[in-house]
């Protein structure tokens, strides 16, 4: 009887350790996805800014105007996507932490 209780307790401890490990992995994956979602928009913003400065230096006003319009449109689209993504990432992180 005591031996069976000990085995049950050891199995439960192993299961809890596996659960903690898996929730840690899920948390790290959610954090990585959140960081990647932040990096991609910054890359595009920096590229558009570089194009804008080159166009300004070259005196090509049409490119400046097109680039500004594209930047404004992208900023508008990404604002909503970023808010939704941040909420989703926060939910994933909170869910992972609650499983720990």
Buried (B, 14 or more C-beta within 10 A) or exposed (E): EEEEEEEEEEEEEEEEEEEEEEBBEBBEEBBEBBEEBEEEBEEBBEEBEEBBEEBEEEEEEEBBEBBEEBBEEBBEEBEEEBEEBEEBBEEBBEEBEEEE
